[in-house]
Amino acid sequence: MAATTSSLLDMLPASESVDDGERCAAIFRLGTVLTLLRDGTLGLKKNDRKFVLSKDGRDLQWWSPQKQIMKGHTPLTNVLEVRLGHTTDFFNKLQDDLEASMCVSVVYGRPHQPDILSLLAFTDRQAEQFCTGLRTLMNTAETGAAKSEELQDSWLKQMFVAADKNNGGTLSFDETLGLLHRINANLSTKQAKKLFMEADVNDGGESGLDFEEFKQFYRKLSMRDELYHLLQKESGGNCVLKPDTLQKFLVTEQHMDVTEEFCAGLIEEYEPNETCKEQKLLSYEGFERLLTCPKFSAFNYDHRNKVYQDMTRPLSHYYIASSHNTYLTGDQLRSNSSVEAYIRPLKLGCRCVELDCWDGPEGNPIIYHGHTLTSKIRFADVIRAINLYGFQTSEYPVILSIENHCSLEQQATMASIMQEIFGDRLEVEKPDQDKEHLPSPEELKGKVLVKNKKLSAAAEEENEENEEGWVSDEDEGEEMSGEIKANKRQKSSAGLDNKNAGGGFDSRSSSTTRRTPSPEGDVIEDIDSTFDPDSADAWKSKEKTHKLLLAKELSRLVTYVQAVSFKGFEESLASGKYFHMSSFGEKKAMSCAQRRFVKKFLRYNSRQLSRIYPAGSRISSSNYNPIPLWNAGCQIVALNYQTDCPEMDLNLAKFYDNGCSGYILKHDALVNPAGTFDPYESTSFGSHFRPKEVFLKIISAQQLPKPKGDEKGEVIDPYVAVQVLGAEHDTRTFLTKYIDDNGFNPRWDAKFSFVVHAPDLCLVRFVVRDKDVLSADDLIGQVTIPLNSMCQGYRHMELLGEGVQHASIFVHIKIVDYVPPAPKRKGFFGRFRRQGKVAPRRPDEGQVPQGVNDNLGRSDKDQEYLTNADVDDSLVDMPTAVDIIVESEDNADVGVDIPDGAAAGGAAADDDDDDDACEEEMDVDDTAVDNDDDCGVTEVHSANLNLEDVTTVPDAIDAHHEQDIVERQVEQELDEAREQEIDAKEAAEKALAEPADEDSDDD
């Protein structure tokens, strides 16, 4: 077999065989044989596999050369990476037995959980040619507008093959009906038969649809009315766009600055019909391809692919993408440690990774979660992976957060390994003591920073024979152990107290802390309301403080990120150095970020770095909400990257911005040491931010899959939840109504509007779920976008999630500067004023008092303003949402029917239209305001917002710590409003009795 392979390789000129990608790619048309390696029960299993390109050039296939049976295949678009050398856990174990130059790894499948083919070439040259050729094929499959088309065709091919039960190469009508059910298309048999007959042009439906006919069938099925009508509108009824009309659409509707020549180029790139292309016309097919292209998605393409922010500011002025216990692939107790777990976050732009280092065999340090059943990997293998992948996605500095448990000898080995592998990339220059701020990401570009404890300068320079020194050892593992013990004591104590209390007495009522379960079942301790970060006991460890001998070789590698114990904000302000950084456990960090201390935390984070890590009791590797900590200016908010969860959705979306560089510049309000910004006080926003008003229309969705694990279930009933997340004053959630039995092309046409007072802190998350009456609504997919990176106009958003392919939602977005409405005095009584009193006015958005159920105190005219507003294509003409939106397109089946006279914080429905729709909004600006069972409207405070399940509202909602004050203020305002109304009526009666000149200055 080796001879056969060599003969194929020798067909290429030696001078061009490796460097010429096209020639190397030709190998896959002929086929090339490598040995597939796998772990077996009796040792290493070896099987020869012939790798060949499929006839249509879209799939990579591998066959058994002896039996001529295809063993596996994957679309080229699903091949994530081809590696040469000892670059995986599998080959790292065998590096003493196999030559690195002959080891090939093909990584394919889902990015967050890929499959890997471990291959052994027969020669070095074959391995190089295999990698070069396959990379060339991958690049060809991913270029230009063809990428979207290739992905679509690849997906259709998978669906076609899966539906072809008898492997005959065609689909019968019954097989086609089964496929329609699988892709969530709820089509009647008559409609399906009509489309089937139209597509089967060869024999009128006798032999079924081949793949090309099936593609035509699918194109007719997926014809979208909303896009067709939009094209018809923009083209003036011609249904084709010329370069000038396309330019007008992109400039006026999409808010893009483009020329007519640029638009002619777009037609050339996206129009599939050659006749239209020659006449410089964009047809419906070209228009759909253009709007669904990633360059025209809702996430600003330039923001996602280019570094556009100022990178010359101090390091403390940036949010830094950070991973916690990076080496783990699952939970914190039993999962595997893996080099792959470092590669994935680094390729996503993560800039701070964690290494828990322990003594290993034969003097080689290892990495694992100490005192647990997690597996172990070599420190040197991790450093090699970081060196190889650390700067592929981003060229800005990588921070190694080292948790050191090694002996002096192995600490010295760690230092030697890093110096040898990183070389000049390792930043070893000592900080300038005279400076006041950290260097910038631009200055540290391409550098590796080591974060660890550091010996004092005197200790490093004194007796060279004594290559060691003592430092304190704050160990996250010890904290985890302490928290688990505390959990056990808490449970035991709670059980005993409840047993002895009797009479329904809750022994926890007097406690200042509580423990609540996370969605994964971890018990997480809530914020301690009595915590004071500047008190003497606040930072004393409950566990015994350990001392650690630190090797000078390792200490000398620590420069701009010197780990120090946090002693309080006042202590840091008085004696902290700009290159000192502290790590905070989740609970203490959240306590510091609460309202009372957030300004001190902001001031600290303006000059020094802070690192936040999850509570030790998060054994399942669940994550905490990073937003309150970002709002407090914390730079390194470390999350468990291996866990797919809403918190990671927010983290990934935030750091997709700025070219996926892993560094996001904080707003100036968060880095001013003497600033007045307070994320909890909306009155402080005006001087720092330019508020925005967002008008959003959820139009439709395309190709929504069934929930994970329910591929054969019923057709889904989808709805969309829109979560606005950021400053507490801006946080809210909107819900559309669900659409019955349609996951293929559901249509909502649901309109919302909302005001964002701190847009630089805002993320908007779109969640699609399947409505389920008997159980929790299943997640279909989600997409999250920073508000400042959200494009205007008609945009598609590709949904993300496990098992989600080519699913998207179609929206219209309009963002304008918010101008607060001037107070209006309506009606006859509004003309009369009394000194020191003002006529009542409609409350501003987000200022709805708790318990008010009288149509928010609005007059009849105000009520009419909300219910009878004109509905047209201009989203900006609709009124701002206050509590519940009662608008939709006349022909759209959306929203929830509102019975006559329904209030609960929303306007009454139009009596003339019983089917008038409303979208539900949970305004999380206040504590639980009201429930209207008829309309399903619920409002909860942002602290109780569950990102995982936005439709579930707890029976008992914890009160905000200032709720009582707010309620008293509301009552006082209502009393004043009633007095004003009485005074106004009295004045009006007096004026009627004694008519006065309206222009008179007298009241």
N, C-alpha and C positions, 0 to 999 in steps of 0.2 A: 504493500500500500504506500509506503514511503517513496518507492521508486516512481509510482504513478503520480504522486503529488509533485515530486521533483521535476518530472517531465513537463508537467503543466506550467510550472514556474519558469522553466528554462525557455519557454516560448517568448518570454519578455526579455528585451535587451537588458543586460546587467546594469548599464549606466542609467536606465530609466525605470527599472522595475520597482524601486522603492519611492522615488520622488514623484513620478508621474501618477497622479491619483486615478486618472481615467484608465490607464493601462492596468493598474492594480484592480480597479473595479471590474475589469473584464474577466478576472479570475472567477468571479462569482457566477458569471454566465456559463462558464465551463464546469465549475464545481471544484472545490478544494477540500481535502480531507485533513482533519485535525483529530486529536484524541480528547474525548470528553472525560473529565475526571470528576468523581463523586465519592463521598464517604459511604462506605458500606459496613455491614455488620461484621464482616471478616477482614476489613481493611479497605484500602483504596481500590475503587472500581474504575476500570478503564475500558472505554468503548470508542471505536473509531466512528466518526460522523462526517458525512459529506455535506458541506455547506454550499448552497446554490441559491441563486435569485429566481423567484417565481417567473412564470412566463409573461405575466403582465408587468413585471418589474417593480412590484409594490411590496412583496414579502420576502423576508429571509427565511429559508427553509433548511432544516437539517434532516438527513436521511441515514438509514442504516445501509452502508454500501454493500454488505453481504446479502441482506434480505430485500433490498430495494423497497423499503417501507419508510414513509415519512414519519419521523419521530416527534417533530415539533415545527412550529413556524411562528413568526411574529411580523407585523407590519414594520417596514423600515421607520415609519414615523414613531413607532413605540420603542425603538432602540435609543436608549438614553446616553450610552457612553461605551466606548471600546478602550480598554486599558492594556498596557503592555508592562509586564513585570510583576513583582510581588506587591500588589496593590489591593488585595482583598484579605479578609480573615482566613479564607481557605488557603491561599497561597502563602500567607505569612506563617502558617503552621508547617509548611513544607519547604520553606526557603533554604533549609540546609540540604535538601535532597534534589531540588529542581533549579535549573538555570533560569534566572529572572528574564533573560532575553528571549526565552522560548515560551513564557507563560502569557496567555491571552485571556482576558475577562470581558465577556459581553454582558452589559447591564441593560435590561429591558423591562418593560411593563410599567407599573404605576410608580411615579417618582418617589412617593413616600414609603413604598414597600416593594422595591423592585426585585426581580429574579435575576440570577447571575449564572451564566454558563462559564465554567472554568475549563479552559482548553489548553492543551499542550501541543505546540507545533513540532514538526520534525527537524526544522532548522531555524536559525535566527532569522534568515532572510524571509522564510515563509511567514513567520510571525509578524515581521514588519509589514510585508505586503498585505497580509490579511487585515491588519489594523488600518493601513492607509486606504485600501480599497473600500472597506466597509464605511469608514468615515466619509469618503467621497460620495458613496451612495446615500448616506444619511443627509449630507448637505444638499444633495440634489433634490431629495424628497422634501426638504424644508424651505426651499427658496421661493420668494415672491408670492404672488397671489395663488400659485399652484398649490401651496401648502394647504390652504383651507380646502381646496378641491380634492387634494389627495387624501386628507384626513377624512373628509366626508365619504369618498369612494371606499376608503379602507373600512370605515365603519359599516357602510352598506354591504360590503362584501362579507363581513363577519355575520351580519344579520341574515344575509342570503344563505350562506353555508349552514348556519344553525337551523334555518327553517326548512332546508332541503333534506327531509327525513330519509329519503331513499337514495341520496347521493347521485341523483340522475342529472344534475346540472341545470334543472329547470324547477320552477315552483308551480304546482297545481293551484287551483283556486282555493281549495281547502287549506293548503299550506300557506297561502297568502293571507287568508283570514286569520290563521293562527299567528302569523307574523304581525298583523295589524294589532291584535290584542297585546302582543308582547311589547310593542313600541307605544302603547297607550293611546292608539287611535281608535276612537269609538265611532265606527262607520257602519251604517246599515248595510245589510247584505246586498240590497239593490244598488246602492251607491258604489260599493266595492266591486260588484260585478261589472258595472258600467266602465269604471276605470280600468279594470282588468282586461276587458275586451278591447278598449281603445289602445292599451299598451301592447297587446299581443298582435302585432301587425303581420306576423308570418302565417299563422294558420287559424286565426280566429278563436283562440282559446283552447284548441284541441290538445296540444302538447305542453302547454304551460309557458311561463315566462323564463327566458334565459336572463343572464345577468344584465345585459344591456337593455332589454325590455323592462326588466324590473327597475332599473334606474329611471326610465321614462315614467313608469307607473308611480314611483316615489316622488318624482318632480311634480307631477300633476297633483298628487295627494298633498304635497307640502306647499302648494301655491298659496300665498298669504294675501288676503284681502286688504289688510291694513297697509302693507307695502305698495300694493297695486294702486290703492286710492291715493296714497301719498305721492307716488310717481305721477299719477294722473293730474293731481292738483299742481305739482311743481312744473309739469310740462305744459300746462294749459290745455290738457285733454289729449295731447298727442301720444302719451305713454312712452316717449323717448326723450332723452335729454341731450341737447347740444352742449358744446363746451361753455357757451355763455350762460345758458340756463342752469347748467350744473354749477358754474361759478356762483351764480346768484343764490342757489340753494345752500351751498357750503358757506357763503359769507353771511347771508341774512339769517338762516335757520340754524346752521351748525357753528356759527361764530368762529369761522376759520378765515385766516388771511391768505388767500390763494389768488393766483392769476388765471386768466383764460388759458394760457399755454400749459400751466400745470394741470388744469382740468382735462385738456386734450390728452395729456400723458396718462391721466387716470383712466380715461376711456380705452386707451391703447392697452393698459395693463389689466383691466377688469372685465372688459366686454368679451364674452366668449363667441359671439356671432361674428364671423368674418365680414359679412356684408355690412352689418352695422358699424364694425370697426373701421372699414374703408371709408364710410361716410361720416365718421367721427360722431356716431350716435350711441348713446348708452341705453340699452333696452332694459326690460324688467330683470332679466337674468343678471345683467351686468350691475344694475342698481342694487340688487340683493347681495351680490358678491362684494360690492364696495362697502355697503353698510355693515356687513357681518365680518369684514376684515379686522384683524386686531388693531391696525393703525387707526381705525375709526370707532373703536370701542369707547365705552364710557370712562375708562381709566386713561387719562392723558398718556398717549404713547410716548411722547418725549420725556415726560416725568418718569416713566417706568424704564426707559432705555438710555437716558442721559443723566449725567451728574450736572445739575443746573443750579444748585445752591452754593453759597459762599463757603468754601472749605478752608478758609484761612483764619477762622476764629479759634479761640482756645478749645481744647478737647472737651472741657466741661460744658460747653455751649451746645452739645449735640446729644441727641438720643442715640444709643449704641445698641444694635441688635445683639442679644446675649442669650446663651443657652445654659441651662442648669443640668449638672450631671450628664454632660454631653455624651458620654460613652455608653449610656444605657439605651437599649432598644425597647424596653417595656417598663414594668413596675420597678420599685426601688428595692425589692427584696430578692426576687428570684429570676429576673430577666437576664438576658445575655448582654455582655459588654462587647462592643464591636467597633472596629475602625470605620466601618460604613456609617456608624452613627455620628462620626465627625464629618465625613465627607458631605452628607446631605445638608446639614445646616450651613456649612461653608459655601456650598454651591447656591444656597438661598440667600447669601449675603451676610450670614451671621459673622460678627466681628469679635465676639468674646466667647471662648469655649472653656469648659472646666475639666481639670485633670486631677483626679483623686489618686495620689501616688503612694505606693506601699513597697516595702522590701519584697523583691522577687527572688527566684532561685538563681544560683550561679552568679550572684552580684548584679542581676539585671532588674531594674525597677519595673513594677507592673502597675496597671490601673484597674481598679474595680471599686465597688461600693463596700467599704470596709465593714467587717463583722456581719455580712449578709451572704446569701447563697448566689449572688450574681457571679458570672464568669469573669475570668481575668484575661487581660490583653497586655502586650508588652508596651512599655513607655516609648521605646524607640520606634515601633511601628506607627504609633499615633503621631509622633513628631514628623516622621516621613510623610504621612498623609497630610498633615497640616501644611508642611512645606510645599507639597505638590498641589494641593487644592485651595490653600488659604488665599491666593491672590488671583484665581481664575475669574471669579465673578466681580470682585472689588479689589482695587489696588490700595485701599486705605488700611491703616494698621490693624493687626490682629492682636488681641489681648489674650494671654494664657493665664487663666485664673487657677493657680496651683494650690491644691489642698495637700500639704506636705506631711506625710507620716513616716518618712524614710529615715534610716540610720544615716550617720554622717558619711559613710563610705558610698552609699547609694545616692545620697544627695549630690555628692561630687560627680558620680556617674551621670546623673540627670543633667548637671551643668555641662559636662563634657559632650553628651549626646546633642544637646541643643546647640552648642557652639559648632560642633562638627557639621550638623545637618543644615542649620539655618545660615551659618556663615555670617556674611555682612548684613543679612536681614535682621539679625538680633540687635536690638537697640541697647547699647551699654554705656552711652554717654551720661555722665552724672548730671543731675538737674542743677541749674544755676540758682544758688540760694538767694541771689539778689532780685530775681524776677518775681512777679506776682501772679503769673498765670501759666497754665499748661501750654505746651506747643500745640499747633493745629494739626488736623488730619493731613493737610497738604504737606506740612513739614515732616510728618512721620510716614509719608506714603511708602508702601512696600516694606514697612518695618514690623517686627514682632516684639511686643512688650510683654515682660514677665511680671505678673502680679503675685506677690508673695510677701511674707514678712522680711524685714531687712535689719541687719545689725547696724548699730550706730556707726558713724564715720570713724570714731575713735577705736571702736572694737575691730573694724575692718583693717585699720592701718597699724594697730599695735602688733605685738609679737607675732611675726609671720609663722613661727613654729606652732603656734596655737591656732589651727585652722577651724575654729568653731566659736560659737557664742550662744547665750541663752536668749530665747524670745518666748513670749506668751503664745499659747496655741489655742485659737478659737476654732473649734472643729464643728462643721455642720453635722457631721455624723454623731458627735456627742449631743448636739442639740436635738437631733432626731430621736436619739435614745431617750433623752430627757422628756421630750414631748410625748412619746409613746407611754412612758411611765406615768406621766401626768394624766394622760387620757385614762389609763387604768385606774389611777387613784380617783379621778373625777367620777368615773362610772361607779366605782365601789362606794364612794362617799355619797353620791347622789342616790344610789339605791338604798343605803342605810338611812339617810335623812328622810327620804320619802316614806320609808317603812315606819319611821318613828314619828313623822309629822302628824299624820291622821287628819281627818276633817277637811280634806282637800287642800291643805296648806302646801304651797310650793316652796320648798326649801331653797330653790334657786333664785327667788325673787330678791333676796338681799345681796346676791353676789354681783360683783362688778364685771365679771366676764362670764360668757356663755360659750358652749361648744355646739356647733351646728354641723350636720353632715353635708358634704359636698355631693354633687350628682353621682360621683363614682363611689360613694360610701365612706370616704375619708372623713374623720372627725376634725374639724378645723375650729380653733379657738377664735372667738370674735374679738373685736377691738376692746381694750380695757379703757373705760371712760375715765378712770382715775390716773391713768399713766401720765407722768410728767418727764419728758426727755432730759430735763436739766436737773432732776433730783439726784441725790447721791446714790440711791439704790436702783435707779432705773436700768442701768446697764451691767449690774452685777449678775454673773451667771449663777443659776440655781444649782448647776453641777459644779464639781470641783474643778478649779482652773488648773490646767496643766502647763508645764514649762517644756519647751522643746529646744534641743540643741540644733542650731542652724549652721550649716557649713558655709564658710566664707566664699567658696566657689559659687554656690547658688545665690548667696546674698548679693554678690557683685553684679549679677545679671538683673537685679531689680532696680529700676530707674524711676520712671514717671508714675508708676502705680504701686506705691509702697503701702501695703496693708497695715493699718493701725486700728487699735481698738477705739470705738467711739465712746466718748466720755460726756457727750452733751453738746448742744449747739453753742452755748456760751463758751465752753472750753475750746471748741474748734475755732470759734471766732477769735479767741484770744491767742491761741498758740498753734493752731493747725497750719500746716504747710500746704501749698497748692498741689504738691505731688503726693500728699497723703490721701488715701481713700479708705472708706470703711464699708463693711458689709452689714446689711440689716436683714434679719429674719422677717418673713412676711408680716407677722403680727405687729412687731414693733415699728416696721416701716409704715404700715397702715395707720398706726396710732400717731406717728409723726406727721402723716399726711392729712389728718383730720383738721377740722376747721380751726381749732385753737392754736395749732402749731405750724400750719402750712406755710406761713410767711417766713418762719425761721428755717424751715426745710428748703424753701425756694432760695433763700439767701445762701445757705450752706452749699446747695447744688450749683449756684452760679460760679463758684470758685473751685470746689473740690468734687471729685467723682464719688458717687454712691452706687453700691451694688446691692440689689434686692434679690433674695432667693426664696423659693417656696417653703412653706412650713414643713418641718420634718415629718409631720403626721400625714402628709400627702403620699401615702405608701403606693397608691395606684398611679402615681405620676400625674395626678390632676394638676390644674393650673389655677392661679388666682387672676382677678381682674386687674390688668396693668394700667388702666386709664387713670385712677386716682393718683397713682405714683408718677405717671407721666405728667399729670397736671401739677404735681409738686416739684417737677423739674428733675426727677431721678433719671440718670442717664442709662445705667446698666440694669435693666429690669429683666432678670434671668427667668426664662420659662422652660418647661420640659418640651423640647421640640418633637420628641417622639410621640406625643399625644395629640391626636386630631380633636380639637375642641373649639368652642367659640372664642376663648381667650387667645388661642394660637391664630385663629382667623384674623383677629384684630392686629396681632403682632406682625403677621406676615404682610397684611395690607399696609400697615404703617411703613414697613421697611421695603416694600416694593417701590416706594417713592424714591426720588433722587437717584435714579439709575440703579436701584438695588445695591447701593454702595454700602449699606449697613450703618450709615451715619445720616441722621436727619437733624437739620439745624433747628434749634428751639426758637420760639418767638422771643423777641427782645424783652417782652414783659416778664419772661421767666428767667432771664439772666441778669437783670438789673439788681444789684445788691441792695439798693435803696428804693426799690420799686414799691408801688402801692397795689400791685395786682394781687387779687385773692380769687382763686377759682370758685369759691363758694359765694362770693358777693357779686351779684350781677351789676351793681352800681360801679364796680371798679373796672368793668369791661370797656366802657365807652372811651376812655382815654387811651386805651391800648389797642383795641381791635376795631375793624370796620364791620359791623354786623351785616349779615346777608339774609335775604329772603329767598327761599328755595321753593319753586313751583314744580311739582313732580307729578308725572302721569305714568302709571303702570299700565302699559297697553296690552301686552300679550307675552306668552312664553312659547318656546319651541322645543320639542323632543324631550320632554321631561321623562326621566325613567321611573320605574317603580322603585319603592324603597328597597334598600339593601336587604337581601334575603327573602324578598317577596316577588321575585321576577314572574311567577306564574299566578299572582293574585289578581284581584280586580283592577280595573282601570281606575286611576287615582282621581281624587277630588282636590285639586291644588288651590292654594291661596298664597299670598305674598305678605310677609311681615317686613316692614321697613323700620329699622332701628336707627335712631339718631343718637350718637354716643359722643360724649366729650365733657365739657364743663357741666356741672350738675344742673345749672339753670337751663341748659339746652337739651338735656336728655329726654327723649320721648320715643314712643313706638306707634306706628300706624299699621292697621290690618286691612287687607281687602277681603271681600267675601270669597268663599270657595266656589269653584266651578265644578258642576257635577260631571263625572265620567269623561274627562278630557285632559289627558296629560300630553297629547301630541301638539296641540295648538290652542291652549285656553286663551280666552280674551276677557280682559277685565275693564280696560279704559277707566281706571280709577284715578281720581285726582286728589292730591294732597298739597298743602302748602305749610311751611313752618319757617320760623325765624331762628337763625343761629347767631348768637351774640359773640361767640369766640370761635370763628370759623377755622382758625389755625389749629385748634385742639380737637376738631370734629372729625369723626369717622361715620360713614353711613353704611349700614349693613343690610343687605337684601337677603331674606331667608325664604325659601320656598318649602312649604310643607304639604303633606297629604292629610286632609281632614278626616278624622276617625272618630265616630260617635262613641264607640265602646272602649277605646284606649287612647293613650297619648298620641298626638299627631306625629307622624313619621317625618323625619327630615329628608328632603329630596336633595337640596343643594343650597349653596350660599355664595355670595360675593360681597366683599367689603372694599370700600374706596374712601380714601381721605377726601374730605369735601373740597380742599384746595386743588386736588388733582382730578376732579370730576368735570368732564367735558359737557358742554351744553348741546342742546338739539336732540335729534332722534338718534338714540344710541342703543347698541346691544351690550349686554353684560353676560359673559360666559360664566356659567355656574361651576363651582368647585365642590368636590365631595367624592367620597369613595364610590366608585362604580359609575360616576357621572361622566358621560362623553357627549360633546357637541350639544349640550343643553344650554339654553340661554333665555334671558328675559329681555323684552324690548320696551324701552321707556322713552319719555320725553322729559328733558331737564331744562329749566330756566332758572338762572341765578342772577339776582339783582342786588344792588345796595339797598339795605333796609332803611326806610325813612319812617320813623314813628308817626302814627296818625295824630293830627292835632285834635284836642278835645272839642267835641261838637255839642252844642246845646240845641236840642231838637224840641219842637213843639212850642206852644204858647207860653207854658210855664218856664221854659228854658231861657226866656228873655229877661227874666227878673232875677236879680242878684241882690244879695244882702251882704253888707260888709262882714268879712271873715267867713263867709259861707259860699260854697259853689254848688251849682246844680249837679245832680248825680250824672255820671258818665259810664259808658260800658267799660268793664274791666279790661285791662290789657291781657294779651295772650300770656298764659302761664301764671296768671295771678288769681286764679279761681279759688275762692275761699272754701275751706272744708265744710261740708255739710249743707252748702247752699244748694237748694233744689228748685228754685223759683225761676227757671230759665236764665240763671246767672244774673238776675236782677235787670234784665234787658227790658226795654219798653216794647210795646207791640210793634212799633215801627222798626226797631232794631231786629226783632224776631223776623219780620218780613224781609229785611235786608239779607238775612242768612238763607231763608228758605226759597225765596223767589229770585235769587241771583241768576243772571243770564248765563247760559252755558254755551261757549263757543270754542273754537280751536285755540284761542289765545289763553294759555294757562295763567298769564299774569293778570287777567281780568277777573279771576275768581277771588272771593274774599279769603283772608287769612284764616286758617283753621284755628279754632279756639279749643273746642273739646271734641267735636264730632263733625265730620264732613258729611254733607247731605247732597253732594253733587255727583253726577255721573253722566256719561253719554246717554242720550235717550234710548238708543238701541242696545245698551249693554246690560247684561244680567249680572249686576255686581251689587255689593253692599248688603245691608240688612234692612228688612222692611221695618219702618218705624210707625207704630200705631198713632192714631190721632192724639195730640196732646202730650206725647212723650216728652219728658224733660231730661232729667238726670244729667245736666251739664251740656245738653245739646239742643239744637233747634228742633221744633216740631216739623214733621214731614208735611210736604205739600198735599193738601186735601185732594187735589185733582189727579194725583198720581200715586196710587197705593203701592206701586212697585218702585217708587223712587228709592234710590240706593244710598247707603251711607257707608263710609269706611270707618272702622273703629280706631280710635286713638287712645292709647294709654299715656296720658300726659304725666310723666314721672317728675314733673316739677314740684308737685306737692305730695303730701301723704295721701293715703287712700281717701278719695273724695266721694265717690258715689258709685253705685252699681245700678244698672238698668237691665234687668233680666230680659226685657223685650228686645233691646238693641244690642246686648252683649258688651256694653261699654264699661270698662273698668280703668281706674287710674291708680297707679302705685308709685311710690317714691323710688328714685333711681337706685338707692341702696338695696332695694329688694328686687331689682330687675334681674330675672334669670335669663341669661343669654341663650341658654340651651333650649328653653321652652318658653317662648314669649307669650303663649296663649294661656298658660297656667298661672292663676293668681292664688296665692296661699289664702286659706280661710282666715287666718289671723296674721295681720301685717304689723311688724314692729314699728312703733312710733318713732318718728325722727326726734333727735334729742332736743330740738327747739320747737316741737310741735305745739306745745302749750303756749309758748310766746306768740307764735303765729296765729293761733286760734283767738287769743285775746286781742291781737291787733285787728284781726278780721271783724270780730264782734264790735270793736270800737268804730271801725270804718263803717260798718252797717248802721250802727246807731247814728253816726254823723250824717250818713246818707238819708236816713229816715227823717232826721231833724231838718235837713235841707229841703226835703220834699214838702214837709209840713209848712216850713217858712215860705217856700215858694207858692204853695196854695193860698196861704193867708195873704201874701202880697198880691196874688192875682185877684182874690176876692175884693181886696181893698181897692185895687186899680179899677176893677169893673164898677165898683160903687162910685169912685171918684176918678173919672178918666183923666189920664195924664199924658203929656207929650212924650212920645217914644224916644225922642232925641234928647230928652232931659237927662242931666247927669245924676239927678236924684233917684234913689231906689224906690 
